[in-house]
Amino acid sequence: MSLDSIDDRLESIVREHCSELESDSSIGPDDNLADLGLNSVGTIGILVAVEQTYDISLSDEDLSFKTFESIRSLWTTILKYQA
């Protein structure tokens, strides 16, 4: 998988945890997730869902605001673990 082909499963996970993102709204790979309603509880939800969906375990260094800033930053992190 490449950064150019962000997995639809990741977008679904993000949509589920961003409270201000409506189901029919578009979301870009670089849209700020905090601006779309992602809070600390949602971040934990995304973390758990990503780890389960992609069968990975994020390291402490990847548990940062930068990782959860956008779909692109999440996808970049996921790709590190699938290499």
DSSP file (Angstrom, degrees, kcal/mol; ACC not computed):
  #  RESIDUE AA STRUCTURE BP1 BP2  ACC     N-H-->O    O-->H-N    N-H-->O    O-->H-N    TCO  KAPPA ALPHA  PHI   PSI    X-CA   Y-CA   Z-CA
    1    1 A M              0   0    0      0, 0.0     2,-0.3     0, 0.0     5,-0.1   0.000 360.0 360.0 360.0 148.7    0.0    0.0    0.0
    2    2 A S    >   -     0   0    0      3,-0.2     3,-1.2     1,-0.1    74,-0.0  -0.790 360.0-107.2-124.1 168.7    1.1    3.5   -0.7
    3    3 A L  T 3  S+     0   0    0     -2,-0.3     3,-0.5     1,-0.3    73,-0.1   0.783 117.2  63.5 -64.2 -26.8    0.3    6.9    0.6
    4    4 A D  T 3  S+     0   0    0      1,-0.3     2,-0.4     2,-0.0    -1,-0.3   0.717 101.7  51.8 -70.3 -20.2   -1.5    7.6   -2.6
    5    5 A S  S <  S-     0   0    0     -3,-1.2    -1,-0.3     2,-0.0    -3,-0.2  -0.555  77.0-171.7-119.0  67.6   -4.0    4.9   -1.9
    6    6 A I        -     0   0    0     -3,-0.5    -3,-0.1    -2,-0.4     2,-0.1  -0.400  33.6-107.7 -62.0 129.6   -5.3    5.6    1.6
    7    7 A D    >>  -     0   0    0      1,-0.1     4,-1.2    -2,-0.1     3,-0.8  -0.328  13.1-137.1 -64.3 133.6   -7.5    2.7    2.7
    8    8 A D  H 3> S+     0   0    0      1,-0.2     4,-2.1     2,-0.2     5,-0.2   0.784 102.8  66.4 -61.3 -27.8  -11.2    3.3    2.8
    9    9 A R  H 3> S+     0   0    0      1,-0.2     4,-2.2     2,-0.2    -1,-0.2   0.885  98.0  52.9 -62.2 -37.0  -11.3    1.5    6.1
   10   10 A L  H <> S+     0   0    0     -3,-0.8     4,-2.6     1,-0.2    -1,-0.2   0.915 106.9  51.1 -66.4 -42.4   -9.3    4.3    7.7
   11   11 A E  H  X S+     0   0    0     -4,-1.2     4,-2.7     1,-0.2    -1,-0.2   0.909 109.7  50.9 -60.8 -40.5  -11.7    7.0    6.5
   12   12 A S  H  X S+     0   0    0     -4,-2.1     4,-1.8     2,-0.2    -1,-0.2   0.905 109.8  49.9 -62.5 -41.6  -14.6    5.0    8.0
   13   13 A I  H  X S+     0   0    0     -4,-2.2     4,-0.9     2,-0.2    -2,-0.2   0.938 112.7  46.6 -61.7 -47.0  -12.8    4.8   11.3
   14   14 A V  H >X S+     0   0    0     -4,-2.6     3,-1.0     1,-0.2     4,-0.9   0.919 109.6  53.7 -63.2 -44.6  -12.1    8.5   11.3
   15   15 A R  H >< S+     0   0    0     -4,-2.7     3,-0.5     1,-0.3    -1,-0.2   0.874 104.6  56.0 -57.7 -38.1  -15.7    9.3   10.3
   16   16 A E  H 3< S+     0   0    0     -4,-1.8    -1,-0.3     1,-0.2    -2,-0.2   0.777 114.4  38.4 -65.5 -26.4  -17.0    7.3   13.3
   17   17 A H  H << S+     0   0    0     -3,-1.0     2,-0.8    -4,-0.9    22,-0.4   0.404  93.0  86.9-111.6   1.5  -14.9    9.3   15.8
   18   18 A C    X<  -     0   0    0     -4,-0.9     3,-1.6    -3,-0.5    20,-0.2  -0.878  59.2-164.4-104.6 104.7  -15.2   12.9   14.5
   19   19 A S  T 3  S+     0   0    0     18,-0.8    18,-0.2    -2,-0.8    -1,-0.1   0.733  83.6  49.0 -64.5 -26.9  -18.3   14.3   16.0
   20   20 A E  T 3  S+     0   0    0     16,-1.8     2,-0.7     2,-0.1    -1,-0.3   0.385  87.4  98.6 -96.6   5.0  -18.7   17.3   13.7
   21   21 A L    <   -     0   0    0     -3,-1.6     2,-0.1    15,-0.5    -3,-0.1  -0.832  67.0-144.8 -96.9 114.9  -18.2   15.4   10.4
   22   22 A E    >   -     0   0    0     -2,-0.7     3,-1.7     1,-0.1    -2,-0.1  -0.448  21.6-114.4 -79.0 153.3  -21.5   14.6    8.8
   23   23 A S  T 3  S+     0   0    0      1,-0.3    -1,-0.1    -2,-0.1    -8,-0.0   0.775 115.7  43.7 -60.3 -29.3  -21.9   11.3    7.0
   24   24 A D  T 3  S+     0   0    0      2,-0.1    -1,-0.3     0, 0.0     2,-0.2   0.403  91.3 107.7 -97.9   3.1  -22.3   13.0    3.6
   25   25 A S    <   -     0   0    0     -3,-1.7     2,-0.2     1,-0.1    -4,-0.0  -0.544  69.6-123.5 -79.6 143.9  -19.5   15.5    4.0
   26   26 A S        -     0   0    0     -2,-0.2     2,-0.4     0, 0.0    -4,-0.1  -0.547  22.1-158.3 -82.5 155.0  -16.3   15.0    2.1
   27   27 A I        -     0   0    0     -2,-0.2   -12,-0.0    -6,-0.1   -16,-0.0  -0.996   5.8-144.8-135.9 129.8  -13.0   14.8    4.0
   28   28 A G    >   -     0   0    0     -2,-0.4     3,-1.3     1,-0.1    43,-0.4  -0.551  26.5-113.4 -91.2 158.9   -9.6   15.5    2.5
   29   29 A P  T 3  S+     0   0    0      0, 0.0    43,-2.9     0, 0.0    44,-0.4   0.743 117.0  41.2 -63.7 -22.5   -6.5   13.6    3.5
   30   30 A D  T 3  S+     0   0    0     41,-0.2     2,-0.1    40,-0.2     3,-0.0   0.330  81.3 127.5-109.1   7.2   -5.0   16.7    5.1
   31   31 A D    <   -     0   0    0     -3,-1.3     2,-0.5     1,-0.1    40,-0.4  -0.417  70.0-109.7 -62.8 136.9   -8.1   18.0    6.8
   32   32 A N     >  -     0   0    0      1,-0.2     4,-0.6    38,-0.1     3,-0.3  -0.571  22.7-153.1 -72.3 120.8   -7.4   18.7   10.5
   33   33 A L  T >4>S+     0   0    0     36,-2.8     5,-2.4    -2,-0.5     3,-0.6   0.809  92.6  59.5 -68.9 -30.2   -9.3   16.1   12.5
   34   34 A A  G >45S+     0   0    0     35,-0.3     3,-1.5     1,-0.2    -1,-0.2   0.881 102.2  54.3 -63.8 -36.3   -9.6   18.3   15.6
   35   35 A D  G 345S+     0   0    0     -3,-0.3    -1,-0.2     1,-0.3    -2,-0.2   0.725 104.9  55.4 -67.8 -20.3  -11.4   20.8   13.4
   36   36 A L  G <<5S-     0   0    0     -4,-0.6   -16,-1.8    -3,-0.6   -15,-0.5   0.261 132.5 -88.5 -96.6  10.4  -13.8   18.0   12.5
   37   37 A G  T < 5S+     0   0    0     -3,-1.5   -18,-0.8     1,-0.3     2,-0.4   0.537  71.2 155.4 100.6   7.7  -14.6   17.3   16.1
   38   38 A L      < +     0   0    0     -5,-2.4    -1,-0.3   -20,-0.2     2,-0.2  -0.551  16.8 172.3 -70.8 125.5  -11.9   14.7   17.1
   39   39 A N     >  -     0   0    0    -22,-0.4     4,-2.4    -2,-0.4     5,-0.2  -0.567  50.0 -81.7-120.6-172.7  -11.4   14.9   20.9
   40   40 A S  H  > S+     0   0    0      1,-0.2     4,-1.9     2,-0.2     5,-0.2   0.880 128.9  49.0 -63.6 -38.9   -9.4   12.8   23.3
   41   41 A V  H  > S+     0   0    0      1,-0.2     4,-2.0     2,-0.2    -1,-0.2   0.916 112.5  48.4 -66.2 -42.1  -12.0   10.1   23.6
   42   42 A G  H  > S+     0   0    0      2,-0.2     4,-2.7     1,-0.2    -2,-0.2   0.866 107.5  56.0 -64.3 -36.9  -12.3    9.9   19.8
   43   43 A T  H  X S+     0   0    0     -4,-2.4     4,-2.6     2,-0.2    -1,-0.2   0.914 107.9  47.7 -62.3 -42.8   -8.5    9.7   19.5
   44   44 A I  H  X S+     0   0    0     -4,-1.9     4,-2.6     2,-0.2    -1,-0.2   0.899 110.8  52.6 -64.3 -39.8   -8.5    6.6   21.8
   45   45 A G  H  X S+     0   0    0     -4,-2.0     4,-2.4     2,-0.2    -2,-0.2   0.911 110.6  46.8 -61.4 -42.9  -11.3    5.2   19.7
   46   46 A I  H  X S+     0   0    0     -4,-2.7     4,-3.0     2,-0.2     5,-0.3   0.923 111.0  53.0 -64.2 -44.2   -9.3    5.7   16.5
   47   47 A L  H  X S+     0   0    0     -4,-2.6     4,-2.5     2,-0.2    -2,-0.2   0.942 112.2  43.7 -55.5 -51.1   -6.2    4.2   18.1
   48   48 A V  H  X S+     0   0    0     -4,-2.6     4,-2.2     1,-0.2     5,-0.2   0.927 115.9  47.6 -62.6 -45.7   -8.0    1.0   19.2
   49   49 A A  H  X S+     0   0    0     -4,-2.4     4,-3.0    -5,-0.2     5,-0.2   0.895 112.5  48.9 -65.1 -40.5   -9.8    0.7   15.8
   50   50 A V  H  X S+     0   0    0     -4,-3.0     4,-2.6     2,-0.2     6,-0.3   0.934 111.7  49.0 -64.7 -46.0   -6.6    1.2   13.8
   51   51 A E  H  X>S+     0   0    0     -4,-2.5     5,-1.4    -5,-0.3     4,-0.6   0.898 117.2  41.7 -62.1 -39.7   -4.7   -1.3   15.9
   52   52 A Q  H  <5S+     0   0    0     -4,-2.2     3,-0.3    -5,-0.2    -2,-0.2   0.926 116.7  46.9 -72.6 -45.4   -7.4   -3.9   15.5
   53   53 A T  H  <5S+     0   0    0     -4,-3.0    -2,-0.2     1,-0.2    -3,-0.2   0.896 124.0  31.3 -64.9 -42.2   -8.1   -3.3   11.8
   54   54 A Y  H  <5S-     0   0    0     -4,-2.6    -1,-0.2    -5,-0.2    -2,-0.2   0.367 103.1-124.9-101.7   3.9   -4.5   -3.3   10.7
   55   55 A D  T  <5 +     0   0    0     -4,-0.6     2,-0.3    -3,-0.3    -3,-0.2   0.925  68.0 124.3  51.5  52.5   -3.2   -5.8   13.3
   56   56 A I      < -     0   0    0     -5,-1.4     2,-0.4    -6,-0.3    -1,-0.2  -0.847  55.5-140.5-131.3 168.2   -0.6   -3.4   14.5
   57   57 A S        -     0   0    0     -2,-0.3     2,-0.1    -3,-0.1    -5,-0.0  -0.937  23.2-135.7-133.4 111.5    0.4   -1.9   17.9
   58   58 A L        -     0   0    0     -2,-0.4     2,-0.1   -11,-0.1    20,-0.0  -0.398  20.6-124.9 -68.7 139.2    1.5    1.7   17.8
   59   59 A S    >   -     0   0    0     -2,-0.1     3,-1.2     1,-0.1     4,-0.4  -0.332  26.5-104.3 -77.0 164.2    4.6    2.6   19.8
   60   60 A D  G >  S+     0   0    0      1,-0.3     3,-1.3     2,-0.2    -1,-0.1   0.856 120.7  60.1 -57.0 -36.3    4.6    5.3   22.4
   61   61 A E  G 3  S+     0   0    0      1,-0.3    -1,-0.3     3,-0.0    -3,-0.0   0.759 103.1  52.1 -67.2 -22.6    6.5    7.6   20.1
   62   62 A D  G <  S+     0   0    0     -3,-1.2     2,-1.6     1,-0.2    -1,-0.3   0.478  83.9  91.6 -90.6  -2.7    3.6    7.4   17.6
   63   63 A L    <   +     0   0    0     -3,-1.3     2,-0.3    -4,-0.4    -1,-0.2  -0.581  67.2 118.6 -89.9  74.1    1.0    8.3   20.2
   64   64 A S  S  > S-     0   0    0     -2,-1.6     4,-1.4     1,-0.1     3,-0.3  -0.880  80.1-108.9-136.3 164.2    1.2   12.0   19.5
   65   65 A F  T  4 S+     0   0    0     -2,-0.3    -1,-0.1     1,-0.2     4,-0.0   0.866 117.6  60.7 -60.0 -36.1   -1.0   14.9   18.3
   66   66 A K  T >4 S+     0   0    0      1,-0.2     3,-1.2     2,-0.2     4,-0.4   0.891 101.8  51.4 -60.2 -41.7    0.9   14.8   15.0
   67   67 A T  T 34 S+     0   0    0     -3,-0.3     3,-0.4     1,-0.3    -1,-0.2   0.890 115.6  41.0 -62.7 -40.1   -0.1   11.2   14.3
   68   68 A F  T 3< S+     0   0    0     -4,-1.4    -1,-0.3     1,-0.2    -2,-0.2   0.129  87.6  99.2 -97.3  19.4   -3.8   12.0   14.8
   69   69 A E  S <  S-     0   0    0     -3,-1.2   -36,-2.8     1,-0.2   -35,-0.3   0.865  94.1 -10.1 -74.2 -37.8   -3.7   15.3   13.0
   70   70 A S     >  -     0   0    0     -3,-0.4     4,-2.0    -4,-0.4    -1,-0.2  -0.938  69.6 -99.6-153.0 169.9   -5.1   14.1    9.7
   71   71 A I  H  > S+     0   0    0    -43,-0.4     4,-2.8   -40,-0.4     5,-0.2   0.900 122.4  54.5 -62.9 -39.4   -6.0   11.0    7.7
   72   72 A R  H  > S+     0   0    0    -43,-2.9     4,-2.6     1,-0.2    -1,-0.2   0.916 107.7  47.9 -61.9 -43.3   -2.7   11.3    5.9
   73   73 A S  H  > S+     0   0    0    -44,-0.4     4,-1.7     2,-0.2    -1,-0.2   0.880 113.5  48.3 -67.8 -36.0   -0.7   11.4    9.1
   74   74 A L  H  X S+     0   0    0     -4,-2.0     4,-2.6     2,-0.2    -2,-0.2   0.935 112.4  48.6 -64.5 -46.0   -2.5    8.4   10.4
   75   75 A W  H  X S+     0   0    0     -4,-2.8     4,-2.6     1,-0.2    -2,-0.2   0.891 108.5  53.7 -63.0 -40.5   -2.0    6.5    7.1
   76   76 A T  H  X S+     0   0    0     -4,-2.6     4,-1.2     1,-0.2    -1,-0.2   0.903 110.8  47.5 -59.9 -41.5    1.7    7.4    7.1
   77   77 A T  H  X S+     0   0    0     -4,-1.7     4,-0.9     2,-0.2     3,-0.4   0.921 110.4  50.8 -66.3 -44.6    2.0    5.9   10.6
   78   78 A I  H >X S+     0   0    0     -4,-2.6     3,-0.8     1,-0.2     4,-0.8   0.912 106.2  56.1 -59.1 -42.7    0.1    2.8    9.6
   79   79 A L  H >X S+     0   0    0     -4,-2.6     3,-0.6     1,-0.3     4,-0.5   0.824  98.0  62.6 -61.6 -31.6    2.4    2.3    6.6
   80   80 A K  H >< S+     0   0    0     -4,-1.2     3,-0.5    -3,-0.4    -1,-0.3   0.872 106.3  45.3 -59.0 -36.4    5.5    2.3    8.9
   81   81 A Y  H << S+     0   0    0     -4,-0.9    -1,-0.2    -3,-0.8    -2,-0.2   0.616 110.8  52.6 -85.4 -13.0    4.1   -0.8   10.6
   82   82 A Q  H <<        0   0    0     -4,-0.8    -1,-0.2    -3,-0.6    -2,-0.2   0.372 360.0 360.0-103.1   3.6    3.2   -2.6    7.4
   83   83 A A    <<        0   0    0     -3,-0.5    -1,-0.2    -4,-0.5    -2,-0.1   0.482 360.0 360.0 -77.7 360.0    6.6   -2.3    5.8
